[in-house]
Amino acid sequence: MMLTSAAQAIGLFIATNIDDIIVLSLFFARGAGRPGTTSRILAGQYLGFAGILAAAVLVSLGAGAFLPEAAIPYFGLIPLVLGLWAAWQAWRDDDDDDDDAKVAGKAVAVWTVAAVTFANGGDNIGVYVPVFLNVGPAATAAYCVVFLVLVAALVVAARFVATRPGIDEVLERWEHILFPVVLIGLGLVILYSGGAFGL
């Protein structure tokens, strides 16, 4: 029974978080060459995912009034705003950035990773709640433990992808364009797919 629950938790985590590898890879490309980038991305991913789990557990315990389902699509505003901000910074810095400045990468803030992770996981809440309601408190706790272990594996996988020869060069060269485009696209997809603003 325990092995079955663990296997189900692993499958559920992979299905709902595989897309995070792309976003996290871009964070790694953004912070390439900066000391502490991995630890900040890991901390941000854990903070954001802990928020997702907390919301899912609270809603499954009957606290849905604090997080109405209709509010979840509006999480898309978070990556949208962050993406627009990153695009504005890239445009502003385009004229005065030389190649030497780009080698060091940019600082990746823990709160930015956490915010994007939480916003991108808004749909995860909708998936996790019925599962948690169905399996009961003990299995829910087991699911949460497995999920939290797998968060580290997800970050390691994203770092692996971002540092592969060829991929790392493409990401570092085009990060200043890809990063805002992916965040803006992610925000728009979350807003549109959730029907925010009557879309």
PyMOL commands that set and color helices and strands:
alter all, ss='L'
color gray80, all
select helices_A, chain A and resi 2-17+20-30+37-60+69-93+99-103+110-120+122-135+137-162+167-193+196-198
alter helices_A, ss='H'
color red, helices_A
deselect
rebuild
show_as cartoon
